[in-house]
Amino acid sequence: MDELYKELSRYASVDMDQPLSKMTTLRIGGRAKYVVWPENEVALDSIMRLINEKNIPFKVIGKGSDLLCSDDDFEGAVIRLDRHFHHSYFDQNVLTVQAGASIIALAVQAMKNGLSGLEFASGIPGTVGGAVFMNAGAYKSSVAEIIDEVQVLRNGSLEWMKAEECEFGYRSSIFQKHPEWIIVAARFVLTPGDSRAISDLMEDRRKRRMASQPLDYPSCGSVFRNPEGLNAWQLIDGIGYRGRRIGDAMVSDKHCNFILNMGSATAEDYLELVKEIQDKVSEKYGVQLHTEMEMFNWKRTA
Ligand SMILES: Cc1cc2nc3c(=O)[nH]c(=O)nc-3n(C[C@H](O)[C@H](O)[C@H](O)COP(=O)(O)OP(=O)(O)OC[C@H]3O[C@@H](n4cnc5c(N)ncnc54)[C@H](O)[C@@H]3O)c2cc1C
């Protein structure tokens, strides 16, 4: 039996040689050697000590809804919090929640509790950890506006960081500069509101998403960040790439900032399409498109 598997298994359930394609909404990616599911902070801390001591590469994956994994195998440990770190606690308008909780489920709970602020998140298919990491947002709102504190495991200690320390920006945060930190929990401050009105707003937005986004095929949401003052989808439309396909990777006809996996797209097909779009947009408009989705386990970048 694999030695590291045995050691990791002292602290958590561990799966070996699992396809990343099953851990990401794009359904693309090679295998991960170890997938670790810690039950609590003590187990997580022990696992991180082991990983650091043995110098094992690792990656926390939430719902994998913002990742383009390469076709290569990942010879390290994927840490997943969504099985056990999903508890949430409401204290009047303050919501404290563990990082593995689904942000969509949380938006629904907040609505039922008559609390407003998370409506924007009701269609974002990620975890709290992923949403904080990305400063996820929609409809001109984002995590940054409602967050008070983030609990992080860093340098071997669990600490609460105030929102001001988190350097939130457009789809960015300090956590992107520190992939070795693990977001463990977050505290949100919401606003009392009327459950019915909140529910109506969420329903209205659900309909807007259904009408504008291609949700019937695997994707990672918007592929490119909007350049300052511009819409990425308009630039992609402008180069005539609506419906453009390489292998099974295809620019959506419905929303051309979505690139879909039409069946068995490889990561290489996907990246080639991403790069073609970047080149054509740069040629035609002199604008460099940067990806919003993150590339994981690649030897090259986009
Ligand atoms: C159909 C669709 C629609 C989408 N719509 C939106 C939208 O409207 N707005 C928007 O902002 N995004 C959107 N997204 C993108 C995505 O859902 C968000 O960025 C989401 O916040 C990612 O969360 P996740 O848990 O899936 O993170 P993952 O994709 O698993 O990970 C993303 C990054 O966060 C890091 N991370 C995750 N958890 C932790 C943790 N606990 N500690 C430290 N790092 C962590 C990962 O290591 C990785 O670097 C959409 C995606 C899809 C598929």
The ligand as a Tripos MOL2 file, in Angstrom:
@<TRIPOS>MOLECULE
LIG
   53    58     1     0     0
SMALL
NO_CHARGES

@<TRIPOS>ATOM
      1 C1        -22.5010   27.9790  -15.0130 C.3       1 LIG1
      2 C2        -21.5320   28.8280  -14.2190 C.ar      1 LIG1
      3 C3        -21.8850   30.1220  -13.8870 C.ar      1 LIG1
      4 C4        -20.9930   30.9200  -13.1540 C.ar      1 LIG1
      5 N1        -21.3810   32.1940  -12.8340 N.ar      1 LIG1
      6 C5        -20.5330   32.9580  -12.1120 C.ar      1 LIG1
      7 C6        -20.9130   34.2870  -11.7510 C.ar      1 LIG1
      8 O1        -21.9890   34.7680  -12.0460 O.2       1 LIG1
      9 N2        -20.0150   35.0230  -11.0310 N.ar      1 LIG1
     10 C7        -18.7990   34.5330  -10.6500 C.ar      1 LIG1
     11 O2        -18.0400   35.2370   -9.9840 O.2       1 LIG1
     12 N3        -18.4280   33.2770  -10.9900 N.ar      1 LIG1
     13 C8        -19.2540   32.4830  -11.6980 C.ar      1 LIG1
     14 N4        -18.8650   31.2120  -12.0420 N.ar      1 LIG1
     15 C9        -17.5050   30.7310  -11.6840 C.3       1 LIG1
     16 C10       -17.4130   29.9920  -10.3410 C.3       1 LIG1
     17 O3        -18.6340   29.3550  -10.0230 O.3       1 LIG1
     18 C11       -17.0250   30.9160   -9.1730 C.3       1 LIG1
     19 O4        -15.7890   31.5470   -9.4010 O.3       1 LIG1
     20 C12       -16.9790   30.1660   -7.8360 C.3       1 LIG1
     21 O5        -16.8120   31.1130   -6.8140 O.3       1 LIG1
     22 C13       -15.8490   29.1340   -7.7460 C.3       1 LIG1
     23 O6        -16.0600   28.3620   -6.5720 O.3       1 LIG1
     24 P1        -15.5730   26.8440   -6.4460 P.3       1 LIG1
     25 O7        -15.8720   26.3890   -5.0740 O.co2     1 LIG1
     26 O8        -16.1370   26.0290   -7.5440 O.co2     1 LIG1
     27 O9        -14.0200   27.0420   -6.6430 O.3       1 LIG1
     28 P2        -13.0260   26.1010   -7.4520 P.3       1 LIG1
     29 O10       -13.3030   26.2450   -8.9150 O.co2     1 LIG1
     30 O11       -13.0310   24.7440   -6.8870 O.co2     1 LIG1
     31 O12       -11.6410   26.8180   -7.1230 O.3       1 LIG1
     32 C14       -11.3790   28.1160   -7.6040 C.3       1 LIG1
     33 C15       -10.1320   28.6230   -6.8790 C.3       1 LIG1
     34 O13       -10.4690   28.8280   -5.5120 O.3       1 LIG1
     35 C16        -9.5360   28.1310   -4.6860 C.3       1 LIG1
     36 N5        -10.2460   27.6710   -3.5040 N.ar      1 LIG1
     37 C17       -11.4450   27.0340   -3.4460 C.ar      1 LIG1
     38 N6        -11.7640   26.7810   -2.1540 N.ar      1 LIG1
     39 C18       -10.7420   27.2440   -1.4140 C.ar      1 LIG1
     40 C19       -10.4560   27.2620   -0.0180 C.ar      1 LIG1
     41 N7        -11.3060   26.7320    0.8740 N.pl3     1 LIG1
     42 N8         -9.2940   27.8100    0.4060 N.ar      1 LIG1
     43 C20        -8.4140   28.3440   -0.4790 C.ar      1 LIG1
     44 N9         -8.6230   28.3570   -1.8030 N.ar      1 LIG1
     45 C21        -9.7690   27.8140   -2.2640 C.ar      1 LIG1
     46 C22        -9.0690   26.9600   -5.5370 C.3       1 LIG1
     47 O14        -7.8100   26.4500   -5.1000 O.3       1 LIG1
     48 C23        -8.9720   27.6190   -6.9020 C.3       1 LIG1
     49 O15        -7.7490   28.3160   -7.0030 O.3       1 LIG1
     50 C24       -19.7380   30.3990  -12.7630 C.ar      1 LIG1
     51 C25       -19.3910   29.0840  -13.1040 C.ar      1 LIG1
     52 C26       -20.2820   28.2980  -13.8310 C.ar      1 LIG1
     53 C27       -19.9020   26.8790  -14.1550 C.3       1 LIG1
@<TRIPOS>BOND
     1     1     2 1
     2     2     3 ar
     3     2    52 ar
     4     3     4 ar
     5     4     5 ar
     6     4    50 ar
     7     5     6 ar
     8     6     7 ar
     9     6    13 1
    10     7     8 2
    11     7     9 ar
    12     9    10 ar
    13    10    11 2
    14    10    12 ar
    15    12    13 ar
    16    13    14 ar
    17    14    15 1
    18    14    50 ar
    19    15    16 1
    20    16    17 1
    21    16    18 1
    22    18    19 1
    23    18    20 1
    24    20    21 1
    25    20    22 1
    26    22    23 1
    27    23    24 1
    28    24    25 2
    29    24    26 1
    30    24    27 1
    31    27    28 1
    32    28    29 2
    33    28    30 1
    34    28    31 1
    35    31    32 1
    36    32    33 1
    37    33    34 1
    38    33    48 1
    39    34    35 1
    40    35    36 1
    41    35    46 1
    42    36    37 ar
    43    36    45 ar
    44    37    38 ar
    45    38    39 ar
    46    39    40 ar
    47    39    45 ar
    48    40    41 1
    49    40    42 ar
    50    42    43 ar
    51    43    44 ar
    52    44    45 ar
    53    46    47 1
    54    46    48 1
    55    48    49 1
    56    50    51 ar
    57    51    52 ar
    58    52    53 1
@<TRIPOS>SUBSTRUCTURE
     1 LIG1         1 GROUP 0 **** ****
